[in-house]
Amino acid sequence: MSLHLKALPSLSDNYIWLIINDADSSAIIIDPGRSEPCTRFLTQENINPIAILVTHRHWDHVEGIEKLVEVYDLPVYGPASENIPCRSKALEIGDRFKLPDFPLNFEVIDLSGHTEGHIGYLTDGMFFSGDTLFSSGCGRLLGGTALQLHNSLQRIKALPRDLTIYCTHEYTIDNLHFALKVEPDNEEIQLRLDEAKALRSNNQPTLPFTIDQEILYNPFLRTDRQSIKNAVAQHSGQDIETSEDCFRYLRLWKDGF
């Protein structure tokens, strides 16, 4: 199996992911907020798209779908509980599916919280997390609840540690500045920040990343740690005992950062 991933920059800080099968120059498009980056790259590289996968309903993940369906007549897979343009396959949590003539099997994972019906796609050592888990951060609450988002992050954290995460925004440097505010003595944060700045200075994405890496410096995956609980308690003025409480007030802290 010969596959590779391509990140297409879109809007100010989005990435549209393409999974490309080198054997027959076919591709799956994930979260196309714009059609133009996709059509430009596909035409230039003579690649044939076969499907669109969508993680959630927000405009910067779906606005390119109608044009792409018009040009390429593509099936659109997306969460059953959200309004996805041109959706032809409504997906439920736990669904498994395979696209014809493409060498991957996908599993649908519950990532509710950022939105009420957000899903993720798990396949062959790769996980497409949409706006749920970012490098060094997580999504805002824009439809779901703090408890849902906390549980979704714990679900991701329980996946194999060497799993590669493909999220959809270039927020890494800003997220790391917040992480340093929460854990100023965590040397892993500064190491990752230096790495991210070097990548961006060369116009390279800071993505993808592994769960194993994120657990070292992403405060939203570390809400069970006493150092994080102490920092959140001091900032919020609340008694923080559980990981769920810590996450709720950490998310509020980040919202105002």
Secondary structure in CASP SS format (residue, H / E / C, confidence):
PFRMAT SS
TARGET T0000
AUTHOR 0000-0000-0000
METHOD secondary structure of the structure
MODEL  1
M C 1.00
S C 1.00
L E 1.00
H E 1.00
L E 1.00
K E 1.00
A E 1.00
L E 1.00
P E 1.00
S E 1.00
L C 1.00
S C 1.00
D C 1.00
N E 1.00
Y E 1.00
I E 1.00
W E 1.00
L E 1.00
I E 1.00
I E 1.00
N E 1.00
D C 1.00
A C 1.00
D C 1.00
S C 1.00
S E 1.00
A E 1.00
I E 1.00
I E 1.00
I E 1.00
D C 1.00
P C 1.00
G C 1.00
R C 1.00
S C 1.00
E H 1.00
P H 1.00
C H 1.00
T H 1.00
R H 1.00
F H 1.00
L H 1.00
T H 1.00
Q H 1.00
E H 1.00
N C 1.00
I C 1.00
N E 1.00
P E 1.00
I E 1.00
A E 1.00
I E 1.00
L E 1.00
V C 1.00
T C 1.00
H C 1.00
R C 1.00
H C 1.00
W H 1.00
D H 1.00
H H 1.00
V H 1.00
E C 1.00
G C 1.00
I H 1.00
E H 1.00
K H 1.00
L H 1.00
V H 1.00
E H 1.00
V H 1.00
Y H 1.00
D C 1.00
L C 1.00
P C 1.00
V E 1.00
Y E 1.00
G E 1.00
P E 1.00
A C 1.00
S C 1.00
E C 1.00
N C 1.00
I C 1.00
P C 1.00
C C 1.00
R C 1.00
S C 1.00
K E 1.00
A E 1.00
L E 1.00
E C 1.00
I C 1.00
G C 1.00
D C 1.00
R E 1.00
F E 1.00
K E 1.00
L C 1.00
P C 1.00
D C 1.00
F C 1.00
P C 1.00
L C 1.00
N E 1.00
F E 1.00
E E 1.00
V E 1.00
I E 1.00
D E 1.00
L C 1.00
S C 1.00
G C 1.00
H C 1.00
T C 1.00
E C 1.00
G C 1.00
H C 1.00
I E 1.00
G E 1.00
Y E 1.00
L E 1.00
T E 1.00
D C 1.00
G C 1.00
M E 1.00
F E 1.00
F E 1.00
S E 1.00
G E 1.00
D C 1.00
T C 1.00
L E 1.00
F E 1.00
S C 1.00
S C 1.00
G E 1.00
C E 1.00
G C 1.00
R C 1.00
L C 1.00
L C 1.00
G C 1.00
G C 1.00
T C 1.00
A H 1.00
L H 1.00
Q H 1.00
L H 1.00
H H 1.00
N H 1.00
S H 1.00
L H 1.00
Q H 1.00
R H 1.00
I H 1.00
K H 1.00
A C 1.00
L C 1.00
P C 1.00
R C 1.00
D C 1.00
L C 1.00
T E 1.00
I E 1.00
Y E 1.00
C E 1.00
T C 1.00
H E 1.00
E C 1.00
Y C 1.00
T H 1.00
I H 1.00
D H 1.00
N H 1.00
L H 1.00
H H 1.00
F H 1.00
A H 1.00
L H 1.00
K H 1.00
V H 1.00
E C 1.00
P C 1.00
D C 1.00
N C 1.00
E H 1.00
E H 1.00
I H 1.00
Q H 1.00
L H 1.00
R H 1.00
L H 1.00
D H 1.00
E H 1.00
A H 1.00
K H 1.00
A H 1.00
L H 1.00
R H 1.00
S H 1.00
N C 1.00
N C 1.00
Q C 1.00
P C 1.00
T C 1.00
L C 1.00
P C 1.00
F E 1.00
T E 1.00
I H 1.00
D H 1.00
Q H 1.00
E H 1.00
I H 1.00
L H 1.00
Y H 1.00
N C 1.00
P H 1.00
F H 1.00
L H 1.00
R C 1.00
T C 1.00
D C 1.00
R C 1.00
Q H 1.00
S H 1.00
I H 1.00
K H 1.00
N H 1.00
A H 1.00
V H 1.00
A H 1.00
Q H 1.00
H H 1.00
S H 1.00
G C 1.00
Q C 1.00
D C 1.00
I C 1.00
E C 1.00
T C 1.00
S H 1.00
E H 1.00
D H 1.00
C H 1.00
F H 1.00
R H 1.00
Y H 1.00
L H 1.00
R H 1.00
L H 1.00
W H 1.00
K H 1.00
D H 1.00
G C 1.00
F C 1.00
END
